[in-house]
Amino acid sequence: MEKQMEMPQSGKRWCSWSRLFSVVLLVCMAFNFVPAVGQKSAKPMLYKVTYATKDHTETPYRAKTDEPIVGEVLKSQVYEVVAIEGDWAKIKHRGGEYYLYKKRLVKVDKPDVVASPWAKEWFSYNGAYIGTAGEWGEVADDWTKPLTRAEMAQLLVKDIMENIYGSWAVKFTLKGMVESTGLGFFTDTDDYYADRLAYWGIVPKGKFNPEGTLTYNEMISLILKLMAYDNHDKGGSPLSKADIAEFGIGGDKGPNAKCTKEQAKMLCDKAILWRHEQNRVTGAKNEKNTRYGGTIYIYDGIYTIKSMLGKKPNQPHLFVNAAGKVELSNSQKQQFKITFKKNALNMNRRTMSLFTIQTMDGKYLGTSGIPVNGSRLIAQKEEFLWWIENGPSEDYQYTSFIEDPDNYHQIVNVSGWKTTDGTPVITWFWRHGTGSDSNNCKFIFDKVGTAQFE
């Protein structure tokens, strides 16, 4: 009988480990568990907000289920849910985790929108979940696909011009640059957005080719024309190719590259931010002393800040007490250093000018943690950004709202509408964000120190 060759010890060990792995794998399969070695990265749990909450603009969320409302999210948007806890869903939103009523949501198996990794970070200002292209199959809107000319027209008119002027002005008051006979400008489309572009002289009349595509460079040329039209009677600096190069748009920008939806959308966003900054800087340069008190174009400088409440001009000022908390004072006008940091878009695509407010010894006015109803403004070491938004002028005073840029409608206000010394200055979720009942949310910034524009 032929003698069998003895297996080396290393081979015996390999066989033992192989048999052991097979047994473990069978056990794992029996209990529906897959070892990490063989796992694919799990896709997030997604839900869509389908209902707005009664008496709210959108759907409110909370930092904890038993705490007051912090802000609102947009309905008809998909959000990543990290946990379901009873009647609540914990969602990811603008870098934080918050709770929504589960009954406001429906589970979905994929996002509505996908984009390239370079674009997702930019569009996160919406707060909703955007998937990565190629990971979800067919979705309702793939922003990596080439832009059609019809989509281009809608973006230029709606995302830029209606954002600047409002839909009524775009439709009725913006002047035409070419003669209109009242008939359509095109033989192959009766599209409102394309007609607006022709009326303003941005595209020639004739055939529009709505289903056609355009190159990245062609999209840039159209945006330059549109912003030149917007600026034709203002005399400011025009948007240039150099400005657009600084926008940092990703993707293929070669001579023959097709413009994608994500490139076009980002170009529109950045054009809006550029224009807002031009207006802010020009306004700060040209602002003169008038019969109105306060400042409407806030820029880097030294300011006192007082509440709209009280009797003009003797309204109480913001003051940091010995404990580092912000309150009202009727006798002391503390000075604060205001520094512009950046422009950004909120979830409704409104432009926000973001500032820091510092004491003269360098501490930042902010809150400890996420601002919620009743959060005290304090002087702290950590930088805190505020959206300072121009408000309506009343009693011949320019007023501003001071808002948390990350949590919609979380606004700085005076506690209890009081004007006495020591009244706390806090943040609060202001449900509607507008209205004549808002004087405790209005503040008057008076510039008292040197700034860039004097």
C-alpha distance (Angstrom), angle and dihedral (degrees) to the residues before:
residue distance angle dihedral
M1 . . .
E2 3.76 . .
K3 3.80 113.2 .
Q4 3.81 114.5 -118.2
M5 3.80 118.5 -125.2
E6 3.81 111.2 -112.9
M7 3.82 114.8 -121.1
P8 3.85 115.0 -119.4
Q9 3.80 117.2 -110.3
S10 3.84 91.5 -112.1
G11 3.82 89.5 56.0
K12 3.79 91.3 50.0
R13 3.82 90.4 52.3
W14 3.81 90.8 49.2
C15 3.80 91.7 52.2
S16 3.81 91.3 48.4
W17 3.82 92.2 51.4
S18 3.81 90.3 45.4
R19 3.81 92.3 53.0
L20 3.82 90.4 45.9
F21 3.82 92.0 50.4
S22 3.83 90.1 49.7
V23 3.79 91.1 53.0
V24 3.84 92.2 47.5
L25 3.81 91.1 48.1
L26 3.81 91.6 51.7
V27 3.81 90.6 50.5
C28 3.81 91.1 48.4
M29 3.80 91.2 49.9
A30 3.77 91.0 49.8
F31 3.81 90.0 56.3
N32 3.85 94.7 39.9
F33 3.78 92.2 -112.7
V34 3.78 122.4 136.6
P35 3.82 117.8 -160.9
A36 3.81 115.1 -117.2
V37 3.82 89.9 -112.8
G38 3.80 90.7 67.4
Q39 3.80 99.1 34.6
K40 3.76 125.9 113.8
S41 3.79 115.0 -143.1
A42 3.80 106.3 -83.6
K43 3.78 116.2 -116.7
P44 3.79 116.9 -123.9
M45 3.79 123.0 -99.9
L46 3.81 107.3 -106.6
Y47 3.78 131.4 -160.1
K48 3.79 131.5 175.9
V49 3.80 122.7 -138.7
T50 3.79 104.3 -127.2
Y51 3.80 103.0 169.9
A52 3.77 134.6 51.3
T53 3.78 114.6 -142.6
K54 3.78 117.9 -108.3
D55 3.82 114.0 -95.7
H56 3.82 90.9 13.0
T57 3.78 130.6 102.9
E58 3.81 90.7 -133.1
T59 3.82 134.5 -14.4
P60 3.82 117.8 -52.9
Y61 3.79 126.8 -136.1
R62 3.79 135.5 -162.9
A63 3.80 135.4 -147.1
K64 3.82 88.3 -135.4
T65 3.78 128.8 14.2
D66 3.80 93.0 -118.0
E67 3.82 95.6 45.7
P68 3.83 132.0 85.4
I69 3.80 124.3 -87.1
V70 3.80 115.7 -75.1
G71 3.81 102.6 -172.8
E72 3.79 144.7 -43.8
V73 3.80 137.6 -91.0
L74 3.78 127.5 -151.5
K75 3.77 119.7 -98.2
S76 3.83 120.6 -128.6
Q77 3.81 88.9 38.4
V78 3.81 130.0 115.4
Y79 3.81 118.5 -122.8
E80 3.78 133.1 -173.3
V81 3.81 111.5 -112.2
V82 3.79 115.7 -154.5
A83 3.82 97.0 -176.3
I84 3.79 143.7 2.1
E85 3.80 110.8 -139.1
G86 3.78 111.7 -178.5
D87 3.79 108.6 -69.5
W88 3.80 91.9 -5.8
A89 3.79 136.6 82.2
K90 3.79 118.8 -154.7
I91 3.82 108.7 -143.1
K92 3.78 135.7 -172.6
H93 3.79 111.8 -119.7
R94 3.82 130.7 167.4
G95 3.78 94.6 -25.9
G96 3.80 96.2 -43.7
E97 3.80 139.4 84.2
Y98 3.79 119.8 -121.5
Y99 3.80 141.6 167.8
L100 3.81 128.2 -109.5
Y101 3.79 128.3 179.3
K102 3.79 104.6 -95.3
K103 3.81 91.5 -138.8
R104 3.81 88.7 67.2
L105 3.81 89.7 62.7
V106 3.78 139.6 66.7
K107 3.80 123.9 -159.7
V108 3.80 116.9 -113.2
D109 3.80 130.0 -172.1
K110 3.81 97.8 -138.8
P111 3.79 141.3 13.7
D112 3.78 123.0 -93.7
V113 3.81 91.8 -130.0
V114 3.80 135.8 39.1
A115 3.80 127.8 -173.9
S116 3.80 141.8 168.0
P117 3.82 117.6 -77.2
W118 3.82 91.2 -111.4
A119 3.81 91.1 55.8
K120 3.82 99.7 43.6
E121 3.78 94.8 72.5
W122 3.79 92.2 53.3
F123 3.79 95.1 49.1
S124 3.80 92.4 48.2
Y125 3.82 88.0 96.5
N126 3.80 85.1 86.4
G127 3.81 88.9 64.8
A128 3.80 92.3 -141.3
Y129 3.80 126.4 114.6
I130 3.80 117.4 -90.6
G131 3.79 116.4 -171.7
T132 3.77 126.9 -139.8
A133 3.80 112.9 -103.4
G134 3.82 113.1 -108.9
E135 3.80 95.2 27.6
W136 3.80 100.9 80.0
G137 3.80 108.8 38.8
E138 3.78 117.6 -137.6
V139 3.81 114.5 5.5
A140 3.79 133.3 173.3
D141 3.80 94.5 -102.8
D142 3.81 125.3 20.1
W143 3.79 107.3 -171.1
T144 3.80 92.8 -167.7
K145 3.82 90.7 70.2
P146 3.81 122.0 97.3
L147 3.79 115.6 -86.0
T148 3.80 117.8 -114.3
R149 3.79 120.7 -136.3
A150 3.80 90.3 -115.0
E151 3.81 89.5 55.2
M152 3.79 89.6 47.0
A153 3.80 91.4 55.3
Q154 3.80 92.4 50.0
L155 3.80 92.3 48.7
L156 3.81 94.2 50.0
V157 3.79 94.4 46.9
K158 3.79 101.3 35.2
D159 3.80 104.5 27.9
I160 3.81 95.5 41.0
M161 3.81 113.2 19.7
E162 3.80 99.1 33.3
N163 3.79 88.9 44.8
I164 3.82 88.7 55.8
Y165 3.81 102.5 37.0
G166 3.81 107.6 14.6
S167 3.78 126.6 -112.7
W168 3.84 95.8 -83.3
A169 3.81 94.1 56.0
V170 3.80 91.6 45.1
K171 3.78 90.1 53.5
F172 3.79 101.0 40.4
T173 3.82 116.7 13.7
L174 3.82 112.3 32.9
K175 3.79 107.3 103.3
G176 3.78 122.1 -114.6
M177 3.79 121.4 -125.3
V178 3.82 94.3 -157.1
E179 3.78 132.1 46.3
S180 3.77 115.2 -92.1
T181 3.81 122.4 -155.2
G182 3.77 92.5 -168.7
L183 3.80 90.4 -104.9
G184 3.79 125.7 106.4
F185 3.79 117.2 -78.9
F186 3.81 93.5 -139.2
T187 3.78 136.7 58.9
D188 3.81 95.1 -153.1
T189 3.82 103.1 44.1
D190 3.78 140.7 26.4
D191 3.81 92.4 -160.2
Y192 3.83 115.0 153.3
Y193 3.79 94.4 -143.6
A194 3.80 94.7 50.0
D195 3.81 89.8 47.4
R196 3.82 90.9 53.4
L197 3.80 90.9 53.3
A198 3.80 91.1 49.9
Y199 3.83 91.5 47.2
W200 3.80 90.3 53.6
G201 3.80 91.8 47.1
I202 3.81 95.6 -113.3
V203 3.82 95.7 122.4
P204 3.84 128.3 21.7
K205 3.79 120.5 -109.7
G206 3.79 121.6 -115.8
K207 3.79 114.3 70.3
F208 3.78 120.1 5.6
N209 3.82 100.7 -173.2
P210 3.81 95.1 -148.4
E211 3.81 95.3 -171.1
G212 3.79 93.4 50.0
T213 3.79 124.6 101.2
L214 3.78 132.1 -131.7
T215 3.77 136.6 -149.5
Y216 3.77 125.2 -106.3
N217 3.80 89.9 -110.0
E218 3.81 91.1 51.9
M219 3.80 90.1 52.5
I220 3.79 90.0 51.7
S221 3.82 91.0 50.8
L222 3.80 91.3 52.5
I223 3.81 92.7 49.5
L224 3.81 90.3 49.6
K225 3.81 89.7 52.0
L226 3.78 92.5 47.6
M227 3.79 94.0 49.5
A228 3.81 90.3 46.5
Y229 3.83 88.0 54.5
D230 3.79 89.7 48.5
N231 3.81 89.5 51.3
H232 3.82 98.6 40.1
D233 3.82 95.9 108.6
K234 3.81 99.7 28.3
G235 3.79 102.4 70.1
G236 3.80 96.3 -143.3
S237 3.77 128.7 133.0
P238 3.81 111.0 -66.7
L239 3.77 123.2 -126.6
S240 3.81 109.0 -99.0
K241 3.79 139.2 -165.5
A242 3.79 87.2 -108.0
D243 3.81 89.5 57.6
I244 3.80 90.8 50.3
A245 3.80 90.9 48.9
E246 3.81 87.0 58.8
F247 3.81 91.1 53.6
G248 3.82 88.1 82.3
I249 3.80 97.3 -137.2
G250 3.81 112.3 -177.5
G251 3.78 132.1 -147.5
D252 3.80 130.1 57.8
K253 3.81 111.4 -25.8
G254 3.80 98.0 168.6
P255 3.83 122.7 139.0
N256 3.81 93.4 -93.3
A257 3.82 98.9 29.4
K258 3.79 115.6 131.0
C259 3.79 113.5 -123.0
T260 3.80 110.3 -115.1
K261 3.80 126.5 -146.8
E262 3.80 92.1 -110.2
Q263 3.80 92.1 51.2
A264 3.80 91.4 48.5
K265 3.80 93.9 46.4
M266 3.79 92.0 49.3
L267 3.80 91.6 47.5
C268 3.82 89.0 54.3
D269 3.81 92.2 47.4
K270 3.78 93.1 49.9
A271 3.81 92.8 45.0
I272 3.82 88.4 55.5
L273 3.81 91.5 49.6
W274 3.82 91.0 46.9
R275 3.80 91.7 52.1
H276 3.80 92.4 46.9
E277 3.79 90.4 53.0
Q278 3.82 91.9 48.5
N279 3.80 90.0 53.3
R280 3.79 92.9 46.3
V281 3.80 94.7 49.9
T282 3.81 93.5 43.0
G283 3.79 91.0 47.8
A284 3.81 91.8 49.9
K285 3.80 90.8 50.9
N286 3.77 94.6 48.5
E287 3.79 101.5 36.9
K288 3.79 109.5 122.2
N289 3.76 132.4 -171.0
T290 3.80 108.4 -89.8
R291 3.77 136.2 168.4
Y292 3.81 85.6 -82.1
G293 3.79 119.1 91.2
G294 3.78 122.8 -138.0
T295 3.77 132.9 30.7
I296 3.78 127.2 -77.2
Y297 3.83 99.0 -177.9
I298 3.78 101.8 52.0
Y299 3.78 115.7 -163.9
D300 3.80 137.3 162.5
G301 3.79 109.1 -49.3
I302 3.78 148.4 89.0
Y303 3.80 117.8 -62.1
T304 3.76 143.0 171.4
I305 3.79 115.1 -139.5
K306 3.80 124.1 -150.3
S307 3.77 134.7 176.9
M308 3.79 122.5 -106.2
L309 3.81 86.4 -131.3
G310 3.75 118.6 96.4
K311 3.78 133.6 35.9
K312 3.77 118.1 -44.1
P313 2.98 126.7 -85.7
N314 3.79 95.5 10.6
Q315 3.79 98.6 61.9
P316 3.81 120.5 145.4
H317 3.80 119.3 -95.1
L318 3.80 132.0 -138.8
F319 3.79 110.6 -98.3
V320 3.82 133.6 177.5
N321 3.80 109.8 -133.9
A322 3.80 127.4 -147.9
A323 3.81 91.0 -87.7
G324 3.81 91.0 56.7
K325 3.82 94.5 -107.9
V326 3.79 123.7 132.3
E327 3.79 116.7 -120.8
L328 3.80 140.3 148.7
S329 3.77 124.6 -81.6
N330 3.80 126.6 -172.4
S331 3.80 93.6 -167.7
Q332 3.81 107.0 38.2
K333 3.80 125.4 63.1
Q334 3.78 103.2 -162.3
Q335 3.79 116.9 -161.9
F336 3.80 123.1 -130.4
K337 3.78 132.1 -166.3
I338 3.82 112.1 -128.1
T339 3.82 117.0 -160.1
F340 3.79 125.7 -175.9
K341 3.82 111.6 -134.5
K342 3.82 108.5 172.9
N343 3.78 148.2 -43.6
A344 3.80 118.7 -105.7
L345 3.80 140.5 168.7
N346 3.78 124.5 -112.6
M347 3.80 125.0 -144.6
N348 3.82 90.8 -83.3
R349 3.81 90.5 51.0
R350 3.77 93.1 -109.8
T351 3.78 114.8 148.2
M352 3.80 115.7 -112.3
S353 3.80 124.9 -162.6
L354 3.81 104.7 -148.2
F355 3.80 122.5 -153.3
T356 3.76 141.4 170.7
I357 3.81 119.6 -129.2
Q358 3.80 112.8 -152.4
T359 3.75 137.2 179.8
M360 3.79 114.0 -121.1
D361 3.82 89.6 -100.9
G362 3.81 90.5 58.8
K363 3.80 105.0 -99.9
Y364 3.81 118.7 137.7
L365 3.77 125.5 -125.5
G366 3.78 106.4 -127.3
T367 3.78 143.7 115.7
S368 3.77 132.1 -89.8
G369 3.79 102.8 -108.7
I370 3.79 126.4 -27.1
P371 3.82 111.2 -8.4
V372 3.81 110.6 -112.2
N373 3.78 133.5 164.5
G374 3.77 107.9 -51.8
S375 3.83 97.7 11.8
R376 3.80 107.4 156.5
L377 3.75 119.1 -128.9
I378 3.78 107.3 -122.3
A379 3.79 137.9 179.2
Q380 3.80 107.4 -111.8
K381 3.80 142.5 163.8
E382 3.82 94.5 -118.9
E383 3.78 117.6 88.9
F384 3.80 114.7 -113.5
L385 3.80 124.9 -170.3
W386 3.80 122.1 -143.3
W387 3.77 129.5 -167.4
I388 3.82 105.0 -133.4
E389 3.79 106.7 -162.4
N390 3.79 126.7 -173.8
G391 3.77 112.1 -113.8
P392 3.79 132.9 -163.8
S393 3.79 118.6 -68.5
E394 3.77 115.3 -114.9
D395 3.78 131.0 172.1
Y396 3.83 89.1 7.4
Q397 3.79 93.4 -62.4
Y398 3.81 129.0 120.8
T399 3.79 107.9 -131.4
S400 3.79 135.3 -166.9
F401 3.79 137.7 -162.6
I402 3.82 118.8 -134.3
E403 3.80 108.8 -148.8
D404 3.79 140.4 175.6
P405 3.83 104.0 -112.0
D406 3.81 94.3 -152.9
N407 3.80 99.4 50.5
Y408 3.77 114.8 50.8
H409 3.84 115.0 -126.6
Q410 3.83 94.7 5.8
I411 3.80 97.5 134.0
V412 3.82 137.1 177.3
N413 3.80 112.3 -113.6
V414 3.78 144.4 157.1
S415 3.80 113.1 -92.5
G416 3.79 114.3 -110.9
W417 3.83 94.4 -8.6
K418 3.80 87.9 -84.2
T419 3.80 126.1 151.6
T420 3.80 101.2 -169.1
D421 3.80 123.4 118.2
G422 3.79 112.4 -83.7
T423 3.81 95.9 25.4
P424 3.84 106.3 151.5
V425 3.80 120.1 -114.4
I426 3.78 107.7 -142.6
T427 3.80 144.3 159.1
W428 3.79 123.2 -106.2
F429 3.78 137.8 177.6
W430 3.79 103.4 -107.4
R431 3.77 103.4 -159.2
H432 3.78 101.0 -152.8
G433 3.79 100.8 23.0
T434 3.81 93.2 -148.7
G435 3.76 139.6 62.5
S436 3.78 143.5 86.7
D437 3.81 92.1 -77.0
S438 3.79 91.5 73.7
N439 3.81 105.3 91.8
N440 3.78 91.9 111.4
C441 3.84 86.8 59.1
K442 3.82 94.5 50.6
F443 3.78 123.7 92.5
I444 3.78 132.7 -174.9
F445 3.80 117.7 -138.2
D446 3.83 113.7 -156.4
K447 3.79 115.3 -169.6
V448 3.79 111.1 -136.1
G449 3.80 104.8 158.2
T450 3.78 138.8 56.6
A451 3.78 117.1 -73.8
Q452 3.77 135.6 171.3
F453 3.78 91.6 -84.5
E454 3.81 116.6 47.9
